Amino acid sequence: MLDCEFFGKNAGAHHLVNVLIHTINSMLLFIVLGQMTGTAWRSFWVAALFA
């Protein structure tokens, strides 16, 4: 609903918000996996596959 309040029916803006949310989630996954496992490259590849 917040997207509709800000952007109306502009599909491009809704898509941009979804891309930003997914990018932030991918970065958070990389950080969390890096801290849990201690291996940066493996964490990177898992986060890249998620993205």
N, CA, C and O atoms as a CHARMM CRD file, in Angstrom:
* protein
*
  204
    1    1 MET  N      0.81600  -1.19200   0.00000 PROA 1      0.00000
    2    1 MET  CA     0.00000   0.00000   0.00000 PROA 1      0.00000
    3    1 MET  C      0.86600   1.26400   0.00000 PROA 1      0.00000
    4    1 MET  O      0.49400   2.28700  -0.57500 PROA 1      0.00000
    5    2 LEU  N      2.01600   1.17200   0.65100 PROA 2      0.00000
    6    2 LEU  CA     2.89000   2.33200   0.70700 PROA 2      0.00000
    7    2 LEU  C      3.40400   2.69000  -0.68000 PROA 2      0.00000
    8    2 LEU  O      3.50500   3.86700  -1.02700 PROA 2      0.00000
    9    3 ASP  N      3.72900   1.66800  -1.47300 PROA 3      0.00000
   10    3 ASP  CA     4.15100   1.92200  -2.85300 PROA 3      0.00000
   11    3 ASP  C      3.05600   2.63600  -3.63900 PROA 3      0.00000
   12    3 ASP  O      3.33200   3.57900  -4.38000 PROA 3      0.00000
   13    4 CYS  N      1.84400   2.19600  -3.48000 PROA 4      0.00000
   14    4 CYS  CA     0.72400   2.82300  -4.19900 PROA 4      0.00000
   15    4 CYS  C      0.51400   4.26400  -3.75100 PROA 4      0.00000
   16    4 CYS  O      0.16000   5.12300  -4.55800 PROA 4      0.00000
   17    5 GLU  N      0.73200   4.52600  -2.47200 PROA 5      0.00000
   18    5 GLU  CA     0.58800   5.89600  -1.98100 PROA 5      0.00000
   19    5 GLU  C      1.66200   6.80500  -2.58100 PROA 5      0.00000
   20    5 GLU  O      1.38800   7.95200  -2.93300 PROA 5      0.00000
   21    6 PHE  N      2.88400   6.28400  -2.69500 PROA 6      0.00000
   22    6 PHE  CA     3.98500   7.09700  -3.21400 PROA 6      0.00000
   23    6 PHE  C      3.98900   7.19700  -4.73600 PROA 6      0.00000
   24    6 PHE  O      4.17400   8.28200  -5.28800 PROA 6      0.00000
   25    7 PHE  N      3.78500   6.06300  -5.41800 PROA 7      0.00000
   26    7 PHE  CA     4.00900   6.01200  -6.85800 PROA 7      0.00000
   27    7 PHE  C      2.75200   5.86400  -7.69800 PROA 7      0.00000
   28    7 PHE  O      2.82500   5.95100  -8.92300 PROA 7      0.00000
   29    8 GLY  N      1.62200   5.64600  -7.08800 PROA 8      0.00000
   30    8 GLY  CA     0.39900   5.45800  -7.86200 PROA 8      0.00000
   31    8 GLY  C      0.46200   4.14000  -8.62500 PROA 8      0.00000
   32    8 GLY  O      0.79900   3.10200  -8.05700 PROA 8      0.00000
   33    9 LYS  N      0.13500   4.18600  -9.91300 PROA 9      0.00000
   34    9 LYS  CA     0.12700   2.97000 -10.72700 PROA 9      0.00000
   35    9 LYS  C      1.36400   2.85300 -11.61200 PROA 9      0.00000
   36    9 LYS  O      1.33400   2.15700 -12.62700 PROA 9      0.00000
   37   10 ASN  N      2.44800   3.52400 -11.23700 PROA 10     0.00000
   38   10 ASN  CA     3.69200   3.49100 -12.00100 PROA 10     0.00000
   39   10 ASN  C      4.40400   2.15700 -11.75400 PROA 10     0.00000
   40   10 ASN  O      5.00600   1.95700 -10.69900 PROA 10     0.00000
   41   11 ALA  N      4.33200   1.26300 -12.71700 PROA 11     0.00000
   42   11 ALA  CA     4.89600  -0.07700 -12.55400 PROA 11     0.00000
   43   11 ALA  C      6.41400  -0.04500 -12.43100 PROA 11     0.00000
   44   11 ALA  O      6.98900  -0.86900 -11.72000 PROA 11     0.00000
   45   12 GLY  N      7.06600   0.87900 -13.10200 PROA 12     0.00000
   46   12 GLY  CA     8.52100   0.96300 -13.03500 PROA 12     0.00000
   47   12 GLY  C      9.01600   1.27700 -11.63600 PROA 12     0.00000
   48   12 GLY  O     10.02600   0.72700 -11.19600 PROA 12     0.00000
   49   13 ALA  N      8.32200   2.15000 -10.93900 PROA 13     0.00000
   50   13 ALA  CA     8.70500   2.49900  -9.57600 PROA 13     0.00000
   51   13 ALA  C      8.49800   1.31600  -8.63000 PROA 13     0.00000
   52   13 ALA  O      9.31800   1.08700  -7.74100 PROA 13     0.00000
   53   14 HSD  N      7.42500   0.57300  -8.80700 PROA 14     0.00000
   54   14 HSD  CA     7.18300  -0.61400  -7.98400 PROA 14     0.00000
   55   14 HSD  C      8.28800  -1.64600  -8.21300 PROA 14     0.00000
   56   14 HSD  O      8.75900  -2.27300  -7.26500 PROA 14     0.00000
   57   15 HSD  N      8.69200  -1.81700  -9.44500 PROA 15     0.00000
   58   15 HSD  CA     9.75400  -2.76600  -9.76300 PROA 15     0.00000
   59   15 HSD  C     11.07400  -2.31000  -9.13100 PROA 15     0.00000
   60   15 HSD  O     11.81500  -3.13700  -8.59800 PROA 15     0.00000
   61   16 LEU  N     11.37200  -1.03800  -9.18000 PROA 16     0.00000
   62   16 LEU  CA    12.60000  -0.51400  -8.58900 PROA 16     0.00000
   63   16 LEU  C     12.63700  -0.76000  -7.08500 PROA 16     0.00000
   64   16 LEU  O     13.68100  -1.12500  -6.54500 PROA 16     0.00000
   65   17 VAL  N     11.52800  -0.56500  -6.41600 PROA 17     0.00000
   66   17 VAL  CA    11.46400  -0.82500  -4.97500 PROA 17     0.00000
   67   17 VAL  C     11.72200  -2.30200  -4.69400 PROA 17     0.00000
   68   17 VAL  O     12.44900  -2.63100  -3.75600 PROA 17     0.00000
   69   18 ASN  N     11.13500  -3.20100  -5.49400 PROA 18     0.00000
   70   18 ASN  CA    11.35500  -4.63300  -5.29900 PROA 18     0.00000
   71   18 ASN  C     12.81100  -5.01500  -5.54800 PROA 18     0.00000
   72   18 ASN  O     13.35800  -5.85300  -4.83300 PROA 18     0.00000
   73   19 VAL  N     13.44000  -4.41300  -6.54900 PROA 19     0.00000
   74   19 VAL  CA    14.85800  -4.68900  -6.81800 PROA 19     0.00000
   75   19 VAL  C     15.71200  -4.22000  -5.64700 PROA 19     0.00000
   76   19 VAL  O     16.64000  -4.92100  -5.24300 PROA 19     0.00000
   77   20 LEU  N     15.41800  -3.06100  -5.10300 PROA 20     0.00000
   78   20 LEU  CA    16.17700  -2.55700  -3.94800 PROA 20     0.00000
   79   20 LEU  C     16.02400  -3.46200  -2.73100 PROA 20     0.00000
   80   20 LEU  O     17.00000  -3.73400  -2.03300 PROA 20     0.00000
   81   21 ILE  N     14.82200  -3.92200  -2.47700 PROA 21     0.00000
   82   21 ILE  CA    14.58800  -4.81900  -1.34200 PROA 21     0.00000
   83   21 ILE  C     15.34100  -6.12700  -1.53900 PROA 21     0.00000
   84   21 ILE  O     15.94400  -6.63500  -0.59400 PROA 21     0.00000
   85   22 HSD  N     15.31700  -6.67700  -2.74200 PROA 22     0.00000
   86   22 HSD  CA    16.00600  -7.93400  -3.00000 PROA 22     0.00000
   87   22 HSD  C     17.52300  -7.75400  -2.90500 PROA 22     0.00000
   88   22 HSD  O     18.21800  -8.64800  -2.42200 PROA 22     0.00000
   89   23 THR  N     18.03800  -6.62900  -3.35200 PROA 23     0.00000
   90   23 THR  CA    19.47100  -6.35600  -3.24900 PROA 23     0.00000
   91   23 THR  C     19.90900  -6.25500  -1.79400 PROA 23     0.00000
   92   23 THR  O     20.94700  -6.79700  -1.41500 PROA 23     0.00000
   93   24 ILE  N     19.12500  -5.56600  -0.98800 PROA 24     0.00000
   94   24 ILE  CA    19.44300  -5.45400   0.43700 PROA 24     0.00000
   95   24 ILE  C     19.40300  -6.81500   1.10800 PROA 24     0.00000
   96   24 ILE  O     20.26200  -7.11900   1.93600 PROA 24     0.00000
   97   25 ASN  N     18.41800  -7.64500   0.76600 PROA 25     0.00000
   98   25 ASN  CA    18.33700  -8.99500   1.33700 PROA 25     0.00000
   99   25 ASN  C     19.52800  -9.84500   0.92800 PROA 25     0.00000
  100   25 ASN  O     20.02900 -10.62500   1.73900 PROA 25     0.00000
  101   26 SER  N     19.98700  -9.71700  -0.29500 PROA 26     0.00000
  102   26 SER  CA    21.15500 -10.47400  -0.75900 PROA 26     0.00000
  103   26 SER  C     22.41200 -10.05000  -0.00400 PROA 26     0.00000
  104   26 SER  O     23.22600 -10.89100   0.37700 PROA 26     0.00000
  105   27 MET  N     22.56900  -8.76100   0.20700 PROA 27     0.00000
  106   27 MET  CA    23.73200  -8.27600   0.95800 PROA 27     0.00000
  107   27 MET  C     23.67100  -8.73600   2.41600 PROA 27     0.00000
  108   27 MET  O     24.69100  -9.11300   2.99200 PROA 27     0.00000
  109   28 LEU  N     22.47800  -8.70400   3.00900 PROA 28     0.00000
  110   28 LEU  CA    22.33800  -9.18900   4.38200 PROA 28     0.00000
  111   28 LEU  C     22.64200 -10.67900   4.48300 PROA 28     0.00000
  112   28 LEU  O     23.25100 -11.12600   5.45600 PROA 28     0.00000
  113   29 LEU  N     22.22000 -11.45100   3.48000 PROA 29     0.00000
  114   29 LEU  CA    22.52600 -12.88100   3.47700 PROA 29     0.00000
  115   29 LEU  C     24.02800 -13.10500   3.41700 PROA 29     0.00000
  116   29 LEU  O     24.56000 -13.95300   4.13200 PROA 29     0.00000
  117   30 PHE  N     24.71500 -12.34900   2.56600 PROA 30     0.00000
  118   30 PHE  CA    26.16500 -12.46800   2.47400 PROA 30     0.00000
  119   30 PHE  C     26.83500 -12.14300   3.80800 PROA 30     0.00000
  120   30 PHE  O     27.74300 -12.85800   4.23500 PROA 30     0.00000
  121   31 ILE  N     26.39900 -11.08000   4.46300 PROA 31     0.00000
  122   31 ILE  CA    26.99600 -10.69000   5.74400 PROA 31     0.00000
  123   31 ILE  C     26.75000 -11.74600   6.81500 PROA 31     0.00000
  124   31 ILE  O     27.66700 -12.11300   7.55000 PROA 31     0.00000
  125   32 VAL  N     25.51900 -12.23200   6.90400 PROA 32     0.00000
  126   32 VAL  CA    25.17600 -13.22300   7.92700 PROA 32     0.00000
  127   32 VAL  C     25.93300 -14.52700   7.68700 PROA 32     0.00000
  128   32 VAL  O     26.49000 -15.09800   8.62500 PROA 32     0.00000
  129   33 LEU  N     25.95800 -15.00400   6.44300 PROA 33     0.00000
  130   33 LEU  CA    26.68300 -16.23700   6.16200 PROA 33     0.00000
  131   33 LEU  C     28.17000 -16.06900   6.39200 PROA 33     0.00000
  132   33 LEU  O     28.82900 -16.99200   6.87100 PROA 33     0.00000
  133   34 GLY  N     28.71200 -14.90600   6.05700 PROA 34     0.00000
  134   34 GLY  CA    30.12900 -14.64700   6.29000 PROA 34     0.00000
  135   34 GLY  C     30.47200 -14.69600   7.76800 PROA 34     0.00000
  136   34 GLY  O     31.52400 -15.21700   8.14100 PROA 34     0.00000
  137   35 GLN  N     29.60800 -14.16700   8.60700 PROA 35     0.00000
  138   35 GLN  CA    29.85300 -14.19300  10.04600 PROA 35     0.00000
  139   35 GLN  C     29.64700 -15.58300  10.62100 PROA 35     0.00000
  140   35 GLN  O     30.35000 -15.97600  11.55200 PROA 35     0.00000
  141   36 MET  N     28.69500 -16.33100  10.08300 PROA 36     0.00000
  142   36 MET  CA    28.41400 -17.66500  10.61600 PROA 36     0.00000
  143   36 MET  C     29.47600 -18.67600  10.21600 PROA 36     0.00000
  144   36 MET  O     29.85200 -19.53000  11.01900 PROA 36     0.00000
  145   37 THR  N     29.96700 -18.58800   8.97700 PROA 37     0.00000
  146   37 THR  CA    30.88800 -19.60800   8.49000 PROA 37     0.00000
  147   37 THR  C     32.34200 -19.15200   8.48700 PROA 37     0.00000
  148   37 THR  O     33.24800 -19.97900   8.59900 PROA 37     0.00000
  149   38 GLY  N     32.57600 -17.85500   8.36100 PROA 38     0.00000
  150   38 GLY  CA    33.94200 -17.35600   8.31300 PROA 38     0.00000
  151   38 GLY  C     34.59400 -17.49400   6.95000 PROA 38     0.00000
  152   38 GLY  O     35.78600 -17.22300   6.80900 PROA 38     0.00000
  153   39 THR  N     33.84000 -17.90800   5.94600 PROA 39     0.00000
  154   39 THR  CA    34.39100 -18.04100   4.59800 PROA 39     0.00000
  155   39 THR  C     33.68900 -17.05200   3.68100 PROA 39     0.00000
  156   39 THR  O     32.48600 -17.14700   3.43700 PROA 39     0.00000
  157   40 ALA  N     34.46600 -16.10400   3.18000 PROA 40     0.00000
  158   40 ALA  CA    33.87400 -15.03700   2.37800 PROA 40     0.00000
  159   40 ALA  C     33.44700 -15.53500   1.00000 PROA 40     0.00000
  160   40 ALA  O     32.36500 -15.18400   0.52900 PROA 40     0.00000
  161   41 TRP  N     34.28400 -16.35200   0.34200 PROA 41     0.00000
  162   41 TRP  CA    33.96200 -16.77000  -1.02800 PROA 41     0.00000
  163   41 TRP  C     32.74600 -17.66500  -1.09200 PROA 41     0.00000
  164   41 TRP  O     31.90600 -17.51000  -1.97700 PROA 41     0.00000
  165   42 ARG  N     32.64300 -18.58800  -0.17500 PROA 42     0.00000
  166   42 ARG  CA    31.45900 -19.45800  -0.16400 PROA 42     0.00000
  167   42 ARG  C     30.20100 -18.65600   0.13300 PROA 42     0.00000
  168   42 ARG  O     29.15500 -18.88400  -0.47300 PROA 42     0.00000
  169   43 SER  N     30.30400 -17.72900   1.05500 PROA 43     0.00000
  170   43 SER  CA    29.16400 -16.87600   1.38100 PROA 43     0.00000
  171   43 SER  C     28.77200 -16.02400   0.18600 PROA 43     0.00000
  172   43 SER  O     27.58800 -15.82100  -0.08100 PROA 43     0.00000
  173   44 PHE  N     29.77600 -15.52600  -0.53400 PROA 44     0.00000
  174   44 PHE  CA    29.50400 -14.72700  -1.71700 PROA 44     0.00000
  175   44 PHE  C     28.74600 -15.53500  -2.75700 PROA 44     0.00000
  176   44 PHE  O     27.76600 -15.04900  -3.32100 PROA 44     0.00000
  177   45 TRP  N     29.18400 -16.76300  -3.02100 PROA 45     0.00000
  178   45 TRP  CA    28.53800 -17.57600  -4.05600 PROA 45     0.00000
  179   45 TRP  C     27.11500 -17.95300  -3.67200 PROA 45     0.00000
  180   45 TRP  O     26.23100 -17.97600  -4.52800 PROA 45     0.00000
  181   46 VAL  N     26.88500 -18.24400  -2.41900 PROA 46     0.00000
  182   46 VAL  CA    25.52000 -18.56200  -1.98400 PROA 46     0.00000
  183   46 VAL  C     24.61700 -17.33100  -2.12400 PROA 46     0.00000
  184   46 VAL  O     23.48400 -17.44200  -2.59200 PROA 46     0.00000
  185   47 ALA  N     25.11500 -16.16900  -1.72200 PROA 47     0.00000
  186   47 ALA  CA    24.33200 -14.94700  -1.85100 PROA 47     0.00000
  187   47 ALA  C     24.10900 -14.59500  -3.32200 PROA 47     0.00000
  188   47 ALA  O     23.04600 -14.08900  -3.68300 PROA 47     0.00000
  189   48 ALA  N     25.11000 -14.86200  -4.17800 PROA 48     0.00000
  190   48 ALA  CA    24.95700 -14.59600  -5.61100 PROA 48     0.00000
  191   48 ALA  C     23.90100 -15.51600  -6.21500 PROA 48     0.00000
  192   48 ALA  O     23.10900 -15.08100  -7.05100 PROA 48     0.00000
  193   49 LEU  N     23.88200 -16.77300  -5.80500 PROA 49     0.00000
  194   49 LEU  CA    22.84300 -17.68600  -6.29700 PROA 49     0.00000
  195   49 LEU  C     21.46400 -17.25900  -5.82700 PROA 49     0.00000
  196   49 LEU  O     20.48800 -17.38000  -6.56800 PROA 49     0.00000
  197   50 PHE  N     21.37700 -16.76400  -4.61000 PROA 50     0.00000
  198   50 PHE  CA    20.10600 -16.25900  -4.10100 PROA 50     0.00000
  199   50 PHE  C     19.64500 -15.04800  -4.91000 PROA 50     0.00000
  200   50 PHE  O     18.46500 -14.91200  -5.23400 PROA 50     0.00000
  201   51 ALA  N     20.58400 -14.18400  -5.22400 PROA 51     0.00000
  202   51 ALA  CA    20.25000 -12.96900  -5.98000 PROA 51     0.00000
  203   51 ALA  C     19.86300 -13.33500  -7.38700 PROA 51     0.00000
  204   51 ALA  O     19.54500 -12.45700  -8.18800 PROA 51     0.00000
